[in-house]
Amino acid sequence: MPATASWLEGEGCAPLVTRLRRFERYFASVLPPADESPARLHAAMRYAALGPGKRLRPLLVLTACDAVGGPWMRALPAAAAIECVHAFSLVHDDLPSMADAEYRRGRLTTHKKFGEAMGLLAGDALLALAFEELPRLCARGVPAREVARAVRVLGEASGSRVLVGGQVLDLEGEGRRVNGTGVREMHLRKTGGLVSAALMMGGLAGGATPGQVRSLAGMGLELGLAFQIHDDLLNRASSLARLGKRAGTDEARAKSTYPRAVGPERARAEAARLFLSALRGVERLGPPAWNLGHLIIAVAERDR
């Protein structure tokens, strides 16, 4: 089993592993070859995007597509696009002017490996590649109107009102005590928005009704917030080898986290409540969404 699939070991996860492997092959083919000029930039892009990771967001795209009755392979371009945006956000988040992180996914961060300027440019190029990739949904049978909606969904989720705005709130919260409401708003933008976009784009690729798209959007916000709270709890006690970054890095930088704001027990209870609410949303979608339910359970039970 590839390293990226090691967290998908529970009952019912075999179809998810199959999709992950197919996505990995597709994603590697989308990124420019490392020897294509400018070679150092393309090598940095591939390093940032193809390193070991959970690939949660592309899996959400693919499972949301079949949750509404569409063939999941139709959504591969949208899955690649959202992973490009996610990779861009991580590269920029790690920069010295942001989190100044040394390690990501168990190895040196992109700017530590290739230099700060190349890390910045690799992130820029990955963001651009996302919107180069999305129109390829048309060639897979997704109506142009739905492709245009997917472009808008990803653009909004990547911008100043959501992802980038969440990063600003994160920076402004460093070194000061932010309450649970403030941390919740930051997480909904920085993490929840992109998770919500993943489910929405998968739904659009699969032919979802407007009601289903709205339901997926709400589930995504809940799942994204739960995922981030769970991640913050793991960061408090895990190790570089297990989590991919040094334990306690959030506390060391006095970053705003939900466990820090409300305490670990309340944070754990809130994550459990949000995961359960997302699963109830899956139940409302019916039997085609079972794979999505298994994915949410795997996210809730992960320890890395």
Beta strands, then each sheet from edge to edge (+ up, - down):
strand 1: 103-104
strand 2: 107-108
sheet 1: 1+ 2-
end
